[in-house]
Every structure is written in C-alpha cells, then in structure tokens.
Amino acid sequence: MSDSDSLPPDSQPSRPFVQADLFAGAAAASLQTGKKRSRSEIESELEHLSRLYTDTLRGLAAFKRMADTLSGTSDVREICDRVVEIFAEELILEYCSIMLMDDEGEWLTLQSGIGPHVRRNEPPPPGIHTQGRVFRVGEGVAGRAARARQPILIPDVRKDERFVQIDSPISIRSILCLPMISGEKVVGVINLSHPKVGFFNEHYLRVFSILATTVGHIVAFARQEKRLEELNRTLEDRVAERTKEIREYKEYLENLLENASDLIFTLDKAGRVLFVNRRIDDLGYGRGDVIGRTFDVFLRDAEEGRMIGRFLEKKQKAAVEIPLRSSQGAVEEYLCSFSPLHDTHGAFLGTLLIGKSVSEKKRFERKLAQAEKLASLGELVAGIAHELNNKLVPILAYSELLQLSPMGERDLKMVRTITDAALGAKSVVESLLGFARQEKPKKEKINLNDAMINTLTVFKYRLKTEGMELKLDLDRSLPRTLADYRQIEQVFLNLVKNAVQAMEGTDGTLTIRSSRSDEMIQFDVIDTGPGIPDEIQQRIFDPFFTTKDVGKGSGLGLSLCYGIVNEHGGEMSVSSRPGETAFSIRIPIIDEEGKEDRPGSGRDSAVRDLLPARLLVVEDEETQAQLLQDILAAEGHEICVASSGDEAISRLRMESFDLVISDIRMPKGSGIHLYEWIRRERPVLAGGVIFTTGDTCEPRVEAFVKETGVPVIAKPYRLGVVVAAVRNVLAGRPAGGEVSCQGNE
C-alpha cells in the first residue's frame, strides 16, 4: 500500500500532475535563487515536497474524519478510541495510544490504544501496555512531553537515550509524542510509533501538533461537559434529597403537632387562632369552628378574657392554669403556656399557646389525697383494734371459763350473753382489721370450674338480653387445688364483667376456656370487643388506670385481680388485637393433705395423755397474763410469767422451759426480739414458741411469721384455740395457728 493509498478518492490528484506541478515549482525556485541545481537535488526536493503534500493531505483527512466522527460525542473514552483508530488508519501506523493527565497533573493513565492485535481481536502480546496503565509525569518520552508541554520527535530510537528499550516483541524505531493542550493545561499525550526508522519527521510534527491540540480541546470540553453533567446530577440529587428532607421534616413536625398529647394553638397579634392541632376535638370543637376566632371563645367570662389579654400584651413567656370551656359548656382545667413568636429580624408575629389538661392530674391528686386519708384511717383503726383485742381477750376467755364452772341456769345464761357480746365485738374488730389491711387468702381445696360457673350465673340474664353468645370450653378433669374461693370468684367476676362491657352494643361472643398445663390451671376469658391498644396493655394492671368513662370504673379491678392471682402464686396476662381480647390467669396446682384440718380436731384424746409441762407466758398486759395462766394451769401445766421480752430472756438464761407463749408487741423487748434470741441461744426451744397478737395484719408481723413459720394466735382468742395450740406444739405437731386478719374461730 503506497503512502497515498489512504487518502480519500476526492482528495488524491493524479501522480503525474503532482510531480509536474512540484517539478515546476522547484525549477521556478531554482531560477529565483540564480543558482543552477543538479537533477538529483531537484528530485530530492521534489520528494520532500511530495511527502509534505501527502502528509498535509493525511492530516486534513484525519481532521475531516474527526470532525465527522466526533460530532456530538461527549464520552471521553469513546473520543480517545476513535482518535487512535483514525490516526492509525490515516497514518498507516502499527501502534497509536492516548494517555490522559489526572487532575493533579502528576500521572498519565493509558486511556486508549490500538495495534495489530486489536485489529485481529486478539489479546495484546507480552510487554504491550494495556488500558489503565499509569505513568508518572516526567518519566519516559510521553512523560517528558507532558511536562515540557512540547512534542518530542525521535526518528530513530536507537540513537536517542530518552527512549527506554523494554523486552517486547514489537519493533519500534520511530516515535512522535504530541502533548494535548487546551488553554494552559496539558490534557494528555498522543503516542505515535512505527517500526520504520525516520517514518516520523518535521512534516508529521507540524501537521499532527495541530491535530493533537484539537483533540486536547475536544477531550477537555468532553471532560468539562461530563463534570457539568455530574455536577448537575449531584445538584439535582442534592435538591431532591433536600426536598425530601424538608418534606419529611415538615411531615414530622405536622405529625408531632397533630399527635401531641397537649392542645397547641398559634395566635396572631390580635389573639385570633391561626392554627390548632386535633386535640381541639377534646373540647368538642372542629378546626373550622375556631380558626379566625379570638381565644375568648374558650373562656367562661370577660374577666378571664382580660387576664389572657394581659398575657398576650406582655409578649413574654408565662404559664397559668385556666379552665377552658368545651363546645357543650363543660369546663376542663388546662395548664396554658404562652410563648411569643418572632421572625428572624425580631419582629413580633404572634403567640404560641400550649395547653396541657390537668383535670386528670387533679382527679388523681384527689384520689391520692383520699387514699392517704384512708391509709391514715386504716392505721388509726389498726391501733384501735389492737387495743380492743387486748380488752376483749379476758372478757371472752373468762366468760368461757365461767361456763365450765358449776352455776345456776340464770347465771349461765348471763355468762353466755357476755360471751356472745364478746364474740360480736370480736367480729366488729375483725371487720375493722379487714378494712385497714388487705385480707390474706383463706385457702382450701376448691374446683376452679365451679367458681367460674357460679360467676357466670350472675351474667346469664345480661348476656341473653344483649344478644351475646357464651361459649364454654371447660376441662372437666381439672384437679382441685388450694385457693381462696371467694377471691378467685372475685377475679372471675371482674374479668367477665370487663369482657361484657367491652362488647356492649354488639352481638359479641364471650369464650371461657379452662385447661391444665405444666402443673398449672389456666383460665382464658376471651371477648370479641374492639381490642386494647398496645400502649394501654402495658399499663392495664396499674392501680387507678382505666379507659372507662367516669363513674364506670375506678381502675382498681384488674390491679386487685392481679394481686389476688399473684398472692396465689399464679400469673395473669393479657393479649389483644382488633376484634379479640384474651385475659389469662394461671393458678398452680397445690395438693397438701390435711390442709383443711382445724387445730385440735380429732387429737384431744392423744394429747391429754401428755405429761404436764413447764410454760413461760410473756405478756405485758397483766390481765391477759393472768388469763393465760388460769387457762393453762387448768391443763395441769406449771406456769411462769414475764412482763417483757427482756425479762423473759433473763429467765431463760437461768431456767428451762418446755414452751414459750409470748405477745409480739411489748414495750421492753418485743416477741420478735425474744424469738431471735431463742433461735440463736436456745435453738432446741425454737420449735416450742407460740405468739399471741392483736396485730395479725401488721406487715412486719406477717413477714416475720412467713419467714419463721412460728404459730400465731390472734387476739381475742377462744379458750379452745389456746389449749389446742399448746397441746399440738407440745406433741410436736403443727399448732394450726396462722396470721389472719379474721382471727381464730
């Protein structure tokens, strides 16, 4: 292929014309110089001019192809690929590549290249630099051209030390490196190489320097355009992201305002409502009812309006409790906070008003005050009951002793009247104690199914009249267990009542299910009411918490149920979703033989065979000490008396006793102090201690008895209870006495 074969058809003149034209030009030049040239000189110059002409035409052809091909192309990689392809084809080059400069001007990266292997779709031979290869500026021929910002022409690389020969199957003899410059910046380098010595000359350098600069402008423009696209895309992304953030923040603020538990207003300078959140519904208004109206619409009279006006005029922060009037005329207490609103320049815009309902707080404070009164009253009642019990002890016991003495029918009737009166007083005291302290469960073996069925009889008529369906799924094989029948019935009553109330006005279904699982009896009370929200479920067992209307619930029912179930060693839980709520209780199965036996029952004959014992009675009340002495002496026992715990300890240090019967609360050394000494110093006697007390429900006494298991006889006591307790302890059997708010029958 000749040097001119690659020219476009319309740009190749006939060879004779070119040679003649060039020869004529050379002859004319010779005549002008006045010097006669030889034919060889003229032919040499003709060859030079022909080469220049051909190179110029190739340059123009390459320029035209770039103009046609790169028009509308903005991808840098695509531009570089097309340029090396055009250069290689137009210049008939074996190898051509483009390196691009990084933004810092320190490194050149091979962006695109072409060679015989590319044309044959083959991998590059060893030693050929591939795309992405990096070169430092100033190193190698390309690096020097970039740093110097000048083209480098090496006709014969064997004679130029700037060319570093590497092991490569490619034979390179001539190199032309052209920096691509745009403005003041080097964009990259075009590398042209050929296996022929002298292939590149000054003609190539002049022509293709212009092309390299043109390519530099194109690449720089493409890069700039890409940066602008990326910047625009980044700006669009940022704007979109910022817009999203603003929208989300706006929605967050709106959600915050709308779902706030407080009433929120913004008022203009004249005190007219500009905004109000949906808590306005609590007062029975719609937003349209209040927007644009003055705040006076919520006030009861003109005096309150003048007070609010003063707050607004001051333009200062303030807080005051104000009764706000609902649309129906009802009054609700609110704590209103006023905060002035200003723009960025400090100009007054209006007022932010936040109203927090304090009606519930005030109601709770009233309940708390009432509870404190009841607690104080309970303490007073407990103290009075203690004193009354101490006075009733001798009356009841001596009246029973008198009945054992020989007397006439009239006298016996009078003594029995005293006994009955004492028992009546005892019942009154027990009622007072029940009021002062929560009653402990009286456990006996019961069938929990029976308690539930008995409870449902109360609701049978209501379920029928309100069209509710009852589904019973009770496990008839449930075993009996130890529980307080009355308290368990109270739990069932509360759960069923709540379920029925939840389904009021609907044809709901009440499902009651019992089952046994892991030594526990489980009852599920399921209704088809609206369900309980999660946030309410978390507080449903809290005291005083209720979602019912005023007058329909105190908020204590479920709390008391929870306490009762817990006192039985069980568990209580709730699960709910729209359309179904289930309350579940789990009671442990306890089977203790003999639990129902009463003290002294069926054992008197055996106990009477016991030998008389030496007993120490510890009692600060002289009459009660004498009473115990009379009762127990009649049983044949030797009785010693101590008036305090300290005196009893002194006697125990010196003497031996078979049993100690002691009051708990005494001024000088309590019964608890005495028992601790006995357990530490006389451990053998620790199992032979009985307590008497009128404070059976005092928390400290309950905790002590629960921990130690010491038998307790509640005052006022019956004669038989004392005798049976002493007999059982001496016989090494349980005394049968427990702490009880109801005393001992």
ZAMARGU-4260 file (C-alpha; in steps of 0.2 Angstrom, whole numbers, plus 5000, padded with zeros to 4 digits):
<rodrens>
0) 5000/5000/5000 | 5008/5017/4995 | 5009/5032/5006 | 4994/5040/4996 | 4983/5025/4996
5) 4974/5030/5012 | 4969/5047/5005 | 4951/5049/5001 | 4947/5047/4982 | 4941/5065/4980
10) 4957/5072/4988 | 4970/5062/4978 | 4976/5071/4962 | 4984/5061/4949 | 5003/5057/4951
15) 5009/5065/4935 | 5000/5081/4939 | 5008/5081/4956 | 5025/5078/4951 | 5024/5090/4936
20) 5017/5103/4947 | 5030/5100/4960 | 5044/5100/4947 | 5039/5116/4940 | 5039/5124/4957
25) 5056/5118/4961 | 5063/5124/4944 | 5055/5141/4947 | 5063/5142/4964 | 5080/5137/4956
30) 5079/5152/4944 | 5074/5164/4958 | 5089/5159/4968 | 5100/5161/4952 | 5109/5145/4956
35) 5109/5131/4945 | 5104/5114/4953 | 5108/5097/4949 | 5094/5084/4944 | 5097/5074/4960
40) 5095/5090/4971 | 5079/5094/4962 | 5072/5076/4963 | 5077/5076/4982 | 5067/5092/4984
45) 5053/5086/4974 | 5052/5070/4985 | 5052/5082/5001 | 5038/5092/4994 | 5028/5077/4989
50) 5030/5070/5006 | 5024/5086/5014 | 5010/5087/5002 | 5005/5069/5006 | 5007/5072/5025
55) 4996/5088/5024 | 4983/5078/5014 | 4983/5064/5028 | 4982/5077/5041 | 4967/5085/5033
60) 4959/5068/5030 | 4961/5064/5048 | 4954/5081/5054 | 4939/5079/5042 | 4936/5061/5049
65) 4937/5068/5067 | 4925/5082/5063 | 4913/5070/5055 | 4915/5056/5068 | 4917/5065/5085
70) 4902/5077/5082 | 4890/5075/5096 | 4901/5063/5106 | 4904/5068/5124 | 4911/5052/5131
75) 4930/5054/5134 | 4934/5035/5132 | 4924/5035/5115 | 4933/5050/5109 | 4950/5043/5113
80) 4946/5026/5105 | 4940/5035/5089 | 4955/5046/5088 | 4968/5032/5089 | 4958/5022/5076
85) 4958/5037/5064 | 4977/5041/5067 | 4982/5023/5065 | 4972/5021/5049 | 4976/5038/5041
90) 4995/5037/5045 | 4996/5018/5042 | 5003/5016/5060 | 5006/5000/5068 | 5003/5007/5086
95) 4995/5023/5092 | 4989/5027/5110 | 4982/5041/5120 | 4986/5045/5139 | 4976/5057/5149
100) 4983/5068/5163 | 4975/5067/5181 | 4968/5082/5189 | 4983/5085/5200 | 4995/5084/5184
105) 5006/5070/5192 | 5001/5055/5182 | 4997/5049/5165 | 4984/5035/5163 | 4983/5025/5147
110) 4966/5028/5141 | 4965/5020/5123 | 4977/5011/5111 | 4977/5002/5095 | 4989/4989/5087
115) 4988/4974/5075 | 4982/4963/5089 | 4967/4975/5091 | 4963/4974/5073 | 4963/4955/5074
120) 4953/4954/5090 | 4967/4946/5099 | 4975/4949/5117 | 4990/4960/5117 | 5007/4952/5116
125) 5018/4952/5131 | 5026/4969/5135 | 5012/4979/5127 | 5004/4992/5139 | 4985/4989/5142
130) 4972/5001/5146 | 4973/5008/5164 | 4992/5008/5165 | 4999/5023/5175 | 5015/5033/5171
135) 5022/5047/5181 | 5024/5064/5173 | 5042/5067/5168 | 5046/5049/5165 | 5048/5041/5148
140) 5046/5050/5132 | 5027/5053/5135 | 5030/5059/5152 | 5043/5072/5147 | 5032/5078/5133
145) 5019/5081/5145 | 5030/5090/5157 | 5038/5101/5144 | 5022/5104/5135 | 5031/5102/5119
150) 5031/5087/5106 | 5045/5075/5105 | 5051/5068/5089 | 5063/5053/5089 | 5066/5047/5071
155) 5077/5033/5077 | 5075/5027/5095 | 5091/5018/5094 | 5101/5034/5094 | 5091/5043/5107
160) 5094/5040/5126 | 5076/5046/5131 | 5069/5031/5124 | 5070/5016/5136 | 5070/4999/5127
165) 5060/4986/5136 | 5058/4967/5132 | 5044/4967/5119 | 5040/4958/5103 | 5036/4975/5095
170) 5050/4983/5084 | 5049/5002/5087 | 5061/5013/5078 | 5052/5030/5076 | 5041/5039/5089
175) 5031/5055/5089 | 5024/5061/5106 | 5012/5075/5105 | 5005/5084/5121 | 4987/5088/5120
180) 4985/5106/5127 | 4969/5115/5130 | 4972/5133/5136 | 4985/5132/5149 | 4983/5114/5154
185) 4990/5098/5147 | 4976/5086/5144 | 4986/5071/5139 | 4998/5064/5126 | 4996/5056/5109
190) 5009/5042/5106 | 5013/5038/5088 | 5026/5024/5085 | 5032/5015/5069 | 5044/5001/5066
195) 5052/5011/5051 | 5067/5022/5055 | 5063/5040/5051 | 5044/5037/5047 | 5040/5052/5058
200) 5048/5069/5053 | 5045/5088/5054 | 5030/5087/5042 | 5021/5075/5054 | 5026/5085/5069
205) 5019/5102/5062 | 5003/5094/5055 | 4999/5082/5069 | 5003/5095/5083 | 4988/5105/5077
210) 4978/5089/5077 | 4984/5085/5095 | 4979/5102/5101 | 4962/5100/5093 | 4960/5083/5101
215) 4965/5091/5118 | 4952/5104/5116 | 4939/5091/5112 | 4944/5080/5127 | 4945/5095/5138
220) 4927/5100/5133 | 4921/5082/5135 | 4928/5081/5152 | 4921/5098/5157 | 4904/5093/5150
225) 4905/5077/5160 | 4909/5087/5175 | 4895/5098/5172 | 4883/5083/5170 | 4890/5076/5186
230) 4888/5092/5195 | 4870/5094/5188 | 4866/5077/5193 | 4874/5080/5210 | 4864/5096/5212
235) 4848/5088/5206 | 4851/5073/5219 | 4855/5086/5232 | 4840/5096/5228 | 4829/5080/5228
240) 4837/5074/5244 | 4835/5091/5252 | 4817/5092/5246 | 4814/5075/5253 | 4822/5080/5270
245) 4811/5096/5270 | 4795/5086/5266 | 4799/5073/5279 | 4804/5086/5292 | 4788/5095/5288
250) 4778/5079/5289 | 4787/5075/5305 | 4783/5092/5313 | 4765/5091/5307 | 4764/5073/5314
255) 4772/5079/5330 | 4760/5093/5332 | 4745/5083/5327 | 4749/5069/5339 | 4755/5079/5353
260) 4745/5075/5369 | 4744/5094/5373 | 4732/5106/5365 | 4743/5118/5353 | 4737/5135/5346
265) 4746/5149/5337 | 4738/5166/5339 | 4741/5181/5328 | 4745/5198/5335 | 4726/5201/5339
270) 4724/5185/5348 | 4715/5176/5334 | 4718/5157/5331 | 4729/5154/5316 | 4732/5135/5319
275) 4726/5122/5331 | 4730/5104/5332 | 4717/5090/5333 | 4717/5089/5352 | 4704/5103/5349
280) 4692/5088/5347 | 4694/5085/5366 | 4684/5101/5369 | 4671/5096/5356 | 4676/5109/5343
285) 4681/5106/5325 | 4696/5117/5317 | 4684/5126/5307 | 4674/5132/5322 | 4689/5141/5330
290) 4701/5146/5316 | 4700/5165/5314 | 4691/5167/5331 | 4699/5175/5346 | 4704/5164/5361
295) 4690/5171/5371 | 4678/5158/5364 | 4686/5145/5376 | 4684/5157/5391 | 4670/5157/5404
300) 4669/5176/5406 | 4676/5193/5402 | 4687/5193/5417 | 4696/5178/5411 | 4697/5186/5394
305) 4705/5202/5401 | 4718/5191/5410 | 4723/5182/5394 | 4724/5199/5385 | 4737/5205/5398
310) 4747/5189/5395 | 4747/5192/5376 | 4751/5211/5378 | 4766/5207/5388 | 4774/5197/5374
315) 4783/5187/5387 | 4783/5168/5392 | 4771/5164/5405 | 4761/5149/5412 | 4744/5149/5421
320) 4730/5137/5425 | 4715/5141/5415 | 4698/5132/5414 | 4693/5130/5396 | 4675/5129/5390
325) 4670/5115/5379 | 4658/5117/5365 | 4645/5109/5376 | 4649/5121/5390 | 4658/5109/5401
330) 4674/5116/5409 | 4691/5107/5408 | 4706/5113/5418 | 4722/5116/5407 | 4739/5122/5411
335) 4742/5135/5397 | 4760/5141/5392 | 4762/5157/5382 | 4777/5160/5371 | 4780/5175/5360
340) 4784/5171/5341 | 4796/5182/5332 | 4803/5182/5314 | 4822/5182/5310 | 4823/5201/5312
345) 4815/5200/5329 | 4798/5207/5324 | 4783/5200/5334 | 4772/5188/5324 | 4760/5181/5337
350) 4759/5169/5351 | 4762/5150/5354 | 4750/5143/5366 | 4752/5125/5373 | 4738/5119/5384
355) 4740/5103/5395 | 4725/5096/5403 | 4727/5094/5421 | 4710/5088/5425 | 4716/5070/5426
360) 4730/5075/5437 | 4719/5084/5449 | 4707/5070/5449 | 4722/5058/5453 | 4728/5071/5467
365) 4710/5070/5474 | 4711/5051/5474 | 4728/5051/5481 | 4723/5063/5495 | 4708/5051/5498
370) 4719/5036/5498 | 4731/5045/5510 | 4716/5048/5521 | 4710/5030/5520 | 4728/5025/5524
375) 4729/5036/5540 | 4712/5030/5545 | 4717/5012/5542 | 4732/5015/5554 | 4721/5023/5567
380) 4708/5008/5565 | 4723/4996/5567 | 4728/5004/5583 | 4711/5004/5590 | 4708/4986/5585
385) 4724/4981/5594 | 4718/4989/5610 | 4701/4982/5608 | 4708/4965/5606 | 4718/4966/5621
390) 4702/4971/5631 | 4692/4958/5623 | 4704/4944/5627 | 4700/4942/5646 | 4681/4945/5643
395) 4679/4931/5630 | 4691/4919/5639 | 4685/4921/5656 | 4667/4920/5651 | 4671/4904/5643
400) 4680/4898/5659 | 4665/4903/5669 | 4654/4892/5658 | 4664/4877/5664 | 4661/4881/5682
405) 4645/4875/5691 | 4632/4888/5691 | 4613/4890/5690 | 4604/4892/5674 | 4601/4910/5676
410) 4619/4914/5679 | 4624/4903/5665 | 4613/4912/5653 | 4620/4929/5659 | 4638/4922/5656
415) 4633/4916/5639 | 4626/4933/5635 | 4643/4940/5639 | 4652/4928/5628 | 4640/4931/5614
420) 4643/4950/5616 | 4662/4947/5616 | 4661/4937/5600 | 4650/4951/5592 | 4663/4964/5597
425) 4677/4952/5590 | 4668/4951/5574 | 4667/4970/5573 | 4686/4971/5576 | 4689/4959/5563
430) 4679/4969/5551 | 4689/4985/5555 | 4705/4975/5553 | 4699/4969/5536 | 4696/4987/5531
435) 4713/4993/5537 | 4723/4979/5529 | 4720/4969/5513 | 4714/4952/5518 | 4726/4937/5515
440) 4718/4922/5505 | 4710/4908/5515 | 4715/4894/5505 | 4705/4877/5504 | 4703/4864/5491
445) 4692/4870/5478 | 4687/4866/5460 | 4690/4882/5449 | 4677/4877/5436 | 4664/4878/5450
450) 4669/4896/5454 | 4668/4901/5436 | 4651/4893/5433 | 4645/4901/5449 | 4651/4918/5442
455) 4643/4916/5425 | 4626/4914/5433 | 4627/4932/5438 | 4628/4937/5420 | 4617/4924/5412
460) 4602/4936/5410 | 4613/4951/5404 | 4621/4940/5390 | 4604/4934/5384 | 4596/4952/5384
465) 4611/4960/5375 | 4612/4946/5362 | 4629/4940/5367 | 4634/4922/5364 | 4643/4912/5378
470) 4655/4898/5373 | 4661/4887/5387 | 4676/4875/5385 | 4680/4869/5402 | 4691/4855/5406
475) 4681/4844/5417 | 4696/4834/5423 | 4704/4849/5432 | 4710/4844/5449 | 4705/4853/5465
480) 4718/4865/5471 | 4722/4876/5486 | 4714/4893/5483 | 4703/4906/5491 | 4686/4903/5483
485) 4679/4920/5487 | 4694/4929/5480 | 4695/4918/5464 | 4677/4921/5461 | 4680/4940/5463
490) 4694/4938/5449 | 4682/4929/5438 | 4668/4942/5441 | 4680/4956/5436 | 4686/4948/5420
495) 4669/4943/5414 | 4661/4960/5418 | 4675/4969/5409 | 4673/4957/5394 | 4654/4960/5393
500) 4656/4979/5395 | 4669/4978/5380 | 4656/4970/5369 | 4641/4982/5374 | 4630/4986/5359
505) 4637/4972/5348 | 4632/4954/5346 | 4648/4948/5353 | 4654/4931/5359 | 4661/4928/5376
510) 4673/4912/5376 | 4678/4905/5393 | 4691/4891/5392 | 4700/4881/5406 | 4714/4869/5404
515) 4729/4861/5413 | 4747/4864/5408 | 4763/4861/5417 | 4755/4859/5435 | 4746/4875/5432
520) 4727/4878/5429 | 4724/4891/5416 | 4708/4901/5413 | 4706/4911/5397 | 4692/4924/5396
525) 4690/4930/5378 | 4679/4943/5371 | 4676/4950/5353 | 4676/4968/5358 | 4686/4982/5349
530) 4703/4977/5357 | 4716/4985/5368 | 4730/4996/5360 | 4747/4991/5364 | 4751/5006/5374
535) 4736/5003/5386 | 4741/4984/5388 | 4757/4990/5396 | 4748/4999/5410 | 4732/4989/5411
540) 4736/4981/5428 | 4742/4998/5435 | 4732/5004/5450 | 4719/5018/5446 | 4722/5015/5427
545) 4706/5014/5417 | 4699/5018/5400 | 4681/5018/5405 | 4670/5033/5407 | 4669/5042/5423
550) 4658/5033/5435 | 4661/5016/5426 | 4677/5011/5433 | 4690/5015/5447 | 4705/5007/5439
555) 4707/4996/5453 | 4698/4980/5447 | 4712/4972/5437 | 4725/4978/5449 | 4716/4969/5463
560) 4714/4954/5452 | 4732/4954/5448 | 4737/4955/5466 | 4725/4941/5471 | 4732/4929/5457
565) 4750/4934/5462 | 4746/4930/5480 | 4740/4913/5475 | 4757/4911/5467 | 4750/4912/5449
570) 4752/4923/5434 | 4740/4935/5425 | 4742/4942/5407 | 4733/4950/5393 | 4734/4949/5374
575) 4724/4959/5362 | 4721/4963/5344 | 4706/4972/5335 | 4691/4961/5337 | 4698/4949/5351
580) 4705/4952/5368 | 4710/4937/5380 | 4714/4939/5398 | 4723/4923/5405 | 4726/4918/5423
585) 4737/4903/5429 | 4735/4896/5446 | 4747/4882/5452 | 4740/4865/5457 | 4743/4863/5475
590) 4738/4847/5484 | 4743/4847/5503 | 4735/4833/5513 | 4727/4839/5529 | 4727/4857/5524
595) 4709/4859/5529 | 4711/4851/5546 | 4706/4863/5561 | 4718/4865/5576 | 4715/4851/5589
600) 4702/4842/5579 | 4702/4823/5582 | 4718/4823/5593 | 4712/4828/5610 | 4712/4811/5617
605) 4730/4808/5612 | 4736/4825/5618 | 4728/4823/5635 | 4740/4809/5639 | 4754/4821/5639
610) 4763/4825/5655 | 4762/4842/5662 | 4774/4855/5655 | 4783/4870/5661 | 4777/4885/5652
615) 4784/4903/5651 | 4770/4916/5647 | 4777/4933/5641 | 4764/4947/5641 | 4764/4965/5646
620) 4746/4966/5650 | 4743/4959/5667 | 4725/4954/5664 | 4730/4944/5649 | 4745/4936/5658
625) 4734/4931/5672 | 4721/4924/5660 | 4734/4913/5651 | 4740/4907/5667 | 4722/4902/5673
630) 4719/4893/5656 | 4735/4883/5655 | 4736/4880/5674 | 4719/4871/5672 | 4728/4859/5660
635) 4740/4854/5673 | 4755/4864/5667 | 4767/4874/5678 | 4766/4892/5673 | 4779/4906/5675
640) 4776/4924/5669 | 4787/4938/5662 | 4781/4955/5658 | 4793/4959/5643 | 4804/4951/5631
645) 4820/4956/5641 | 4813/4949/5657 | 4809/4933/5648 | 4827/4932/5641 | 4834/4934/5659
650) 4823/4919/5665 | 4828/4908/5650 | 4846/4911/5654 | 4843/4904/5672 | 4829/4892/5669
655) 4822/4878/5657 | 4805/4878/5650 | 4796/4867/5638 | 4786/4880/5629 | 4785/4899/5627
660) 4769/4908/5623 | 4773/4927/5620 | 4764/4943/5615 | 4773/4951/5600 | 4772/4969/5603
665) 4779/4974/5621 | 4787/4990/5626 | 4803/4981/5633 | 4809/4968/5621 | 4797/4963/5608
670) 4792/4945/5605 | 4802/4945/5588 | 4817/4950/5598 | 4814/4936/5610 | 4812/4923/5597
675) 4828/4929/5588 | 4837/4926/5605 | 4829/4909/5607 | 4834/4904/5590 | 4852/4909/5592
680) 4855/4905/5611 | 4842/4891/5614 | 4839/4883/5597 | 4831/4867/5604 | 4817/4878/5611
685) 4814/4887/5594 | 4801/4874/5589 | 4792/4877/5606 | 4786/4895/5604 | 4768/4902/5601
690) 4764/4920/5598 | 4749/4930/5603 | 4745/4947/5595 | 4731/4959/5591 | 4741/4965/5576
695) 4739/4950/5565 | 4739/4960/5549 | 4753/4972/5553 | 4766/4970/5539 | 4781/4967/5550
700) 4772/4953/5559 | 4766/4945/5543 | 4784/4945/5536 | 4791/4938/5552 | 4778/4924/5553
705) 4780/4919/5534 | 4799/4918/5536 | 4799/4908/5553 | 4783/4898/5552 | 4780/4901/5571
710) 4762/4898/5575 | 4752/4914/5580 | 4735/4915/5590 | 4726/4931/5585 | 4718/4941/5599
715) 4704/4940/5605 | 4706/4921/5606 | 4694/4907/5611 | 4699/4896/5626 | 4699/4880/5615
720) 4711/4888/5602 | 4724/4892/5616 | 4723/4875/5623 | 4723/4866/5606 | 4738/4876/5601
725) 4748/4872/5616 | 4744/4854/5616 | 4749/4852/5597 | 4766/4861/5600 | 4770/4850/5615
730) 4765/4835/5605 | 4777/4840/5591 | 4763/4844/5579 | 4758/4860/5570 | 4749/4872/5581
735) 4737/4876/5567 | 4738/4895/5570 | 4741/4907/5556 | 4742/4925/5554 | 4724/4930/5549
740) 4715/4947/5548 | 4700/4937/5554 | 4707/4930/5570 | 4704/4912/5576 | 4687/4905/5577
</rodrens>
